[in-house]
């Protein structure tokens, strides 16, 4: 290899390596569950579907200011047991008074089966012969940050657009006892009923993969090295 090539090649290799590192995905961020209301018990559901004129809610409590960016829950398609396309899911978050969710939400999210922020996955569990599904919705804009307190979560799956004798129900949790809430109109008051509903809240799901700052810093260094080598070659050519 000619001497000039030997001097240029390390700089080229360094720049190529810096580019590869800079645009490689960052180290993965692992989601942390910040509230867990259990897994589906496979015993019962509360229908939560406008097609059945019933809407279910649960509560959760944070002991400190907490951020979450994803909700996971479990449900069943009662009647036919056939999952719908599309799911039209509405999640609302509520203040509480005396432990009961308020009628009006402070945050509302609507998602569909086709959206990249929503997943539906069959589990190995069943209820009366129907598959229990796991759902996850990733909240936009980094999620919600809530101060210490108790809040309500209502999840509704509207089957009316693709109804074929199917209603959607939110699955009971394997945590015994507890209290959940039902109402018969979308804006009505919630009434307390027995049982826990299966869901959890997590944080870290929406963390985007970004270039590492250290590898980004290598880009200008490699570029400057190439510029320097180029100038050196031009000076030698001019004096030859």
Beta strands, then each sheet from edge to edge (+ up, - down):
strand 1: 32-36
strand 2: 40-47
strand 3: 55-62
strand 4: 66-68
strand 5: 70-78
strand 6: 88-97
strand 7: 100-101
strand 8: 107-112
strand 9: 118-127
strand 10: 130-138
strand 11: 144-146
strand 12: 149-157
strand 13: 167-173
strand 14: 179-183
strand 15: 191-194
strand 16: 199-203
sheet 1: 1+ 16- 5+ 10- 9+
sheet 2: 1+ 16- 5+ 13- 2+
sheet 3: 7+ 6- 12+ 3- 14+ 15-
sheet 4: 4+ 11-
sheet 5: 7+ 6- 8+
end
